[in-house]
Amino acid sequence: MTTPSSAAPRIAEPGAPFNFAQYLIDCNAARPAKAAYIDDAGTLRYGELAERIRRLAAALLASGIRREERVLLLMHDCGDWPVSFLGAMYAGIVPVAVNTLLTSDDYAFMLAHSRAQAVLVSGALLPMLNEALRKAAHEVRTVIVSRHDGLLPEGAVAFDTLVAQHAPLTRPAQTGPDDPGFWLYSSGSTGKPKGTLHTQSNPYWTAALYGKPVLGITEQDVCFSAAKLFFAYGLGNSLSFPLSVGATVVLMAERPTPAATFKRWLDHQPTVFFGAPTGFAGMLAAPGLPAKNQVSLRLASSAGEALPADLGERFTAHFGIEIIDGIGSTEMLHIYLSNVPGKVRYGTTGWPVPGYQVELRGDNGRPVPDGDTGDLYVKGPSAALMYWGNRDKSRDTFQGAWTQSGDKYVRNADGTYTYSGRSDDMLKVSGIYVSPFEVEATLSQHPAILEAAVIGVLDAEGLTKTKAYVVLKSGQNVSESELKAFVKERLAPHKYPRTIEFMAELPKTATGKIQRFKLRELQGVAP
């Protein structure tokens, strides 16, 4: 069934120039003294942000990098990250934002694949980058190092020194809304990452269609995202959304452990927090969970994976605020299907975001009726152009105006959508589809379980059976038979996991997504 969208506002007249960095500078020209970013080292104000963006743009062009050439952005979240990202876009150069928790082999691939001409890197990540540079057949001519205390290697330059050496570029590149803006690599939850090419206007659309009208972010908000800036979700949370309205952003370089997150909640009193289900589960189970009256949160957002209803309800019971669960993707840049503040339906992913259309299709490619499981397709103005250098995957995913999400959903009678798992994770047990997420969500309701992941394995007859991997909360114990009985009491008999394996932790991407393909590999199941 197709769900229509409301008409989206026009960004500019056809053929008119649009540069996203300049757009954000213009949005905040009247508030130069207001804090844009607060990171571990201090505060970057909007006037300083604009000047540093323009100075870096001039520096990149002076180094010989040409319009639409790529620069790799391998940097922990700090004030230099948005300066780097927007400075490149201001100059018409394409930043390639990458995960900071990968291996040197991953970076070697990305350097070669993107043909990056420069790298902007955190000092703490410089050893990893140097190892990647030794392995890669790369084209890097310049390494720009942010926040480095020691001696720089030959040929590298300090970020602050480079910015100070150049006068601000007076005019942005005359880019158009559909010109190449930046790349993000897919998070790798299904294997090898793909270079996803977004336009100059795509982040404008996510802010215009979701950040402002749905989340209601305003100049008065202080935003804090556990998801890092290199992640499509984090880019909206900590850059596109807040900077489009003049809000303040708290950035954190370290990993978002419960203790680190609580510290920022208490020290900086954010009003909007962006997390993921795994993080919310960890926080609710962690010692030191702040009381409601210790924080200033008015709203929480969740994405990455579907939010179990029990988790949302427990968070709301403790803090008195809603978690707005939604689904987005690297390909669509941010959330296009979401719950709405004041109208949350925990256990569902809510309704299509106005400005986007969604459709559920069956194996025959035709729309499915309400109540049936279908493959989710989405249409909207923030869709990526393609995967760089991967025509086959681009054709599979970007089908005309529609983008194939790779997720399966059911549309409910009230117009909400319930997640049924990834298309490649859905299981057919005894001829009936089983959603791994449904089994995982049920297991997670047990008081001893921190998190769970479910895959399909073949039995002696070659039939698919469900297997669960579970992580226990600290100090908890439970038997396999107890957990099986727990699921049987709550789901149809064919859905309970036939085997359960206990693990210390589940394999995940740096953005918190469970890598079920790695669990399948443990079982010798094709990914």
PyMOL commands that set and color helices and strands:
alter all, ss='L'
color gray80, all
select helices_A, chain A and resi 20-27+46-62+80-90+104-114+123-135+159-165+202-211+232-245+258-268+277-285+292-294+309-319+391-397+436-443+480-488+493-495+516-522
alter helices_A, ss='H'
color red, helices_A
select strands_A, chain A and resi 2-3+35-38+43-45+70-74+94-97+118-122+142-146+156-158+180-185+195-199+222-225+248-250+272-275+299-302+323-328+335-338+351-352+357-361+373-379+386-387+398-399+402-411+417-422+427-429+432-434+449-458+464-472+499-502
alter strands_A, ss='S'
color yellow, strands_A
deselect
rebuild
show_as cartoon
